[in-house]
């Protein structure tokens, strides 16, 4: 059984100055490293790590209006370069913590149609896991059969992988404690309150996001065949607790 963990770009980047928050990356890398033994089942690594782009990618995607189609070919490289830079910095820091890592770039291995993933080559992920290597995937621009190109978010990648891998645990580390509805924290989202959540035009979360924000995350998680949790990845220890299977504050999404 595998674990999917997505680190939100809002934790890893900031809008002003140097966009990459190195201190956050180092803390997260230490937490993953400290919980590494909890990521093994039958002697094989079970963790697949996905991260968002945050301010390293979203502004470029917005500038070139990539979700509206391929109107400016320069936008593909500029956006991919930005997200790849963040990915590279993150992998360097993970490696410094003693983890064997490999980057997985969606632009090179994902095909989409009308904004949705229709193919993702799972072979690289499988081979990495079997060789005790941590695969690290990120949100990216990809080619799209209908639009020419589109943005594939880390949340959509989580959705795709959770349906095709043997997954038993899914977590989204964000910059908030979970989901708030009209100022009230939701400990769980299920059949009893999902419609109220979907009826909201806005849910608190990152402000600069071309991939749907908090509501987009919930929509991706709601369709999953397993339980998931949205929690605050900025709180020291939360990521380690999630990987270790410990209880932590967050919004649990379960379709029951």
C-alpha positions as a printed Julia matrix, in Angstrom:
256×3 Matrix{Float64}:
   0.0    0.0     0.0
   1.3    3.44   -0.94
   1.16   6.89    0.61
   0.55  10.02   -1.44
   1.66  13.31    0.1
   1.21  16.63   -1.65
   3.05  19.69   -0.34
   1.29  22.9    -1.29
   3.23  25.5    -3.21
   1.98  28.1    -0.71
   4.27  26.53    1.9
   7.32  26.36   -0.36
   7.21  29.79   -2.01
   6.41  33.43   -1.35
   5.39  36.32   -3.56
   8.16  38.78   -2.82
  11.91  38.63   -3.15
  13.42  35.17   -3.41
  10.38  33.08   -4.27
  11.58  29.82   -2.72
  11.27  29.59    1.07
  14.38  27.53    1.76
  13.71  27.31    5.49
  10.37  25.6     4.84
  11.92  23.16    2.39
  14.62  22.25    4.92
  12.1   21.69    7.71
   9.88  19.54    5.49
  12.86  17.52    4.28
  13.88  16.83    7.89
  10.35  15.69    8.75
  10.21  13.33    5.77
  13.65  11.99    6.62
  12.72  11.4    10.28
   9.62   9.43    9.22
  11.37   7.54    6.43
  11.18   4.15    8.15
   7.4    4.59    8.4
   7.3    4.84    4.6
   8.28   1.22    4.06
   6.03  -1.78    3.52
   7.61  -5.16    2.87
  11.02  -3.53    2.49
   9.85  -1.26   -0.34
   9.39   2.51   -0.17
   5.69   3.37   -0.39
   5.86   7.2    -0.42
   5.14   9.24   -3.54
   5.72  12.96   -3.03
   3.98  15.66   -5.06
   4.42  19.39   -4.66
   2.67  22.46   -5.99
   4.24  25.37   -7.83
   3.04  28.3    -5.76
   4.67  31.54   -6.86
   7.15  29.55   -8.95
   4.83  28.78  -11.83
   1.37  30.19  -11.14
   2.28  33.77  -12.15
   3.82  32.53  -15.41
   0.83  30.32  -16.16
  -1.46  33.25  -15.44
   0.59  35.65  -17.57
   0.41  33.4   -20.64
  -3.17  32.25  -19.89
  -2.08  28.65  -20.35
  -5.32  27.22  -19.0
  -7.09  28.9   -21.9
  -4.88  27.15  -24.44
  -1.63  27.52  -26.31
  -1.81  31.19  -27.27
   1.9   31.91  -26.75
   4.39  29.06  -27.13
   6.95  30.89  -24.99
   4.69  30.31  -22.01
   5.37  26.58  -21.96
   9.09  26.93  -21.37
   8.84  29.91  -19.01
   6.31  28.1   -16.81
   8.08  24.73  -16.89
  11.41  26.42  -16.12
   9.91  28.06  -13.03
   8.36  24.9   -11.6
  11.41  22.81  -12.47
  13.66  25.23  -10.6
  11.57  24.8    -7.46
  11.59  21.03   -7.93
  15.37  21.0    -8.31
  15.93  23.07   -5.16
  13.58  20.82   -3.19
  15.33  17.65   -4.39
  18.74  19.06   -3.48
  17.52  19.69    0.07
  15.9   16.25    0.34
  19.14  14.71   -0.87
  21.1   16.67    1.74
  18.93  14.91    4.35
  20.18  11.55    3.07
  17.19  10.66    0.92
  17.59   9.12   -2.52
  15.32  11.15   -4.81
  14.4   11.48   -8.46
  12.43  14.23  -10.22
   9.33  13.33  -12.21
   8.46  16.12  -14.68
   4.83  15.98  -15.91
   5.64  17.86  -19.12
   7.64  14.82  -20.24
   5.3   12.04  -19.1
   1.71  13.3   -18.95
  -0.83  13.76  -21.74
  -4.04  15.7   -21.2
  -7.29  16.41  -22.97
  -9.41  19.48  -22.22
  -7.53  20.12  -18.99
  -7.63  16.6   -17.55
  -4.93  13.93  -17.42
  -5.58  11.08  -19.83
  -2.2    9.36  -19.48
   0.62   9.37  -16.93
   3.56   6.99  -17.33
   3.63   5.11  -14.03
   6.72   3.08  -14.93
   9.22   5.64  -13.6
   7.33   5.94  -10.33
   7.14   2.17   -9.89
  10.83   1.66  -10.66
  11.84   4.43   -8.24
   9.8    2.94   -5.4
  11.18  -0.55   -5.98
  14.71   0.82   -5.81
  14.1    2.75   -2.56
  14.1    6.09   -4.36
  11.62   8.82   -3.51
   9.84  10.06   -6.66
   9.05  13.78   -6.46
   6.43  15.07   -8.9
   5.22  18.64   -9.32
   2.45  20.67  -10.88
   3.39  21.58  -14.44
   2.3   22.67  -17.89
   1.61  19.73  -20.22
   0.48  19.26  -23.8
  -3.27  18.98  -24.27
  -5.04  17.36  -27.22
  -7.84  19.94  -27.21
  -6.27  23.14  -25.91
  -2.71  22.7   -27.09
  -1.52  22.91  -23.49
  -2.93  23.17  -19.98
  -1.85  23.33  -16.37
  -1.94  20.06  -14.45
  -2.0   20.76  -10.73
  -0.42  18.63   -8.05
  -3.95  18.03   -6.76
  -5.05  16.55  -10.08
  -1.92  14.38  -10.13
  -2.86  13.11   -6.66
  -6.34  12.27   -7.99
  -4.9   10.34  -10.94
  -2.34   8.4    -8.9
  -4.78   7.51   -6.12
  -6.99   5.79   -8.68
  -4.2    3.77  -10.28
  -1.78   2.92   -7.5
  -2.44   0.72   -4.49
  -2.96   3.66   -2.14
  -4.2    3.63    1.44
  -3.23   7.12    2.65
  -3.52  10.55    1.0
  -2.53  13.86    2.56
  -2.48  17.46    1.37
  -0.21  19.74    3.37
  -1.41  23.34    2.94
  -0.96  26.73    4.6
  -4.17  26.4     6.66
  -5.39  23.9     9.26
  -7.95  22.45    6.88
 -11.27  23.53    5.42
 -13.25  26.4     6.88
 -16.9   26.91    5.99
 -18.27  30.36    6.9
 -15.58  30.69    9.55
 -16.2   27.27   11.07
 -13.49  24.62   10.91
 -14.67  21.34    9.39
 -13.2   18.24   10.98
 -14.66  16.12    8.22
 -16.3   16.37    4.82
 -18.69  13.59    3.91
 -22.06  13.02    2.26
 -23.78  15.06    4.95
 -22.05  18.36    4.22
 -20.36  18.05    0.82
 -23.11  19.94   -1.01
 -22.78  22.9     1.34
 -19.06  22.94    0.61
 -19.55  22.73   -3.15
 -22.07  25.58   -2.99
 -19.39  27.95   -1.73
 -17.86  30.31   -4.28
 -14.78  30.83   -2.13
 -13.0   28.9     0.61
 -10.0   30.33    2.52
  -6.6   29.29    1.18
  -3.84  30.56   -1.07
  -4.77  33.72   -2.95
  -2.73  33.31   -6.15
  -3.8   30.02   -7.7
  -4.75  29.17  -11.28
  -5.77  25.62  -10.39
  -8.91  26.07   -8.32
  -7.68  26.88   -4.82
  -9.14  25.08   -1.79
 -12.41  24.23   -3.54
 -10.44  22.67   -6.38
  -8.54  20.52   -3.9
 -11.75  19.25   -2.32
 -13.21  18.36   -5.7
 -10.11  16.33   -6.58
 -10.16  14.53   -3.22
 -13.88  13.88   -3.1
 -13.71  11.38   -5.95
 -10.92   9.32   -4.41
 -11.49   5.68   -3.43
  -9.65   6.24   -0.13
  -9.84   8.64    2.79
  -7.75  11.81    2.56
  -6.84  14.68    4.87
  -6.09  18.36    4.35
  -3.81  19.68    7.1
  -1.43  22.51    7.92
   2.02  21.72    6.6
   3.44  24.89    8.13
   3.0   23.5    11.64
   6.23  21.87   12.76
   5.81  18.1    13.05
   2.54  17.72   11.14
   4.1   16.19    8.04
   6.08  13.72   10.13
   2.93  12.82   12.06
   1.0   12.22    8.86
   3.68   9.94    7.47
   3.93   8.09   10.78
   0.19   7.49   10.84
  -0.37   9.6    13.94
  -3.44  11.72   14.63
  -3.23  15.38   13.66
  -5.57  18.3    13.19
  -7.04  18.52    9.72
 -10.13  18.04    7.59
 -10.76  14.4     6.76
 -12.53  13.81    3.46
 -14.34  10.51    3.24
 -17.22   9.62    0.96
 -19.53   7.9     3.46
